[in-house]
Amino acid sequence: MDDDRKHRFEAVYAQTYEHILGYAMRRCDSPEDAADVVAETFTIAWRRVEALPEGHSARLWLYGVARNVLANHRRGQARQRSRNVALDTDIADLYSRSPEGSIELNAIARVFRELSEDDRELISLIAWEGLDHGEVAKVLGCSRNAVRIRLYRARRRFSKALATAGVFAHSTALESI
C-alpha cells in the first residue's frame, strides 16, 4: 500500500509541480515565500494522498490547497508586520519601487493590488493560471455560475478602478480575463 501511495504522489507531483510553483510565485513577495507555500502544499498532498482526485482534477485540488496555504501564510505575515511597524514601513518602501518605466503599467499594477483579495484571486486564476470557469469553480469551491457572476462583477470593478486612475482599457482586453 505504501508503494502505491508513494507512486501516486510522485506522479501527481511530477504533473503539477510547475503549475503550483507558478501559482505561488505570482502571489508571493519573494521566491522563498513561494517555496514555502509549495512545500506546505505538497506536504498536505502527501498526508492526504488518498483524498487526491484522479487526473486533471488533482491540479485543481492542489490549487485549492495552495490557496488555503497562501491565505495562512498571509495571515502569519500580517501578524508579524503588526508586531513591527517600522520594519513594515521599510518593506513597503522596498517593494513599492517598481522597475517598470511605464506610468500606465504602474497604474494598472497599483489598481490591481487595490482590488479586493477575492477579485484579484478570481482574475488571477483566469488570466495567470489559464483556468476555465468550471476549473475555477472547483478551486474556489463554488458553482460555475457563481464564478461567472463573480468574474463579471470583478471585471466591472477593475474597469471602473482603471478609469478612475486614468487608464482606459479596451473592453476586449478585460473580457479576455
Buried (B, 14 or more C-beta within 10 A) or exposed (E): EEEEEEEBBEEBBEBBBEBBBBBBBEBBEEEEBBBBBBEBBBEBBBEEBEEBEEEEEBBBBBBBBBBEBBEEBBEEBEEEBEEEEEEBEEBEEEEEEEEEEEEBEBBBEBBBEEBEEEBBBBBBBBEBBEBEBEBBBBBBEEEBEBBEEBBEEBBEBBBEBBEEBEBEBEEEEBEEB
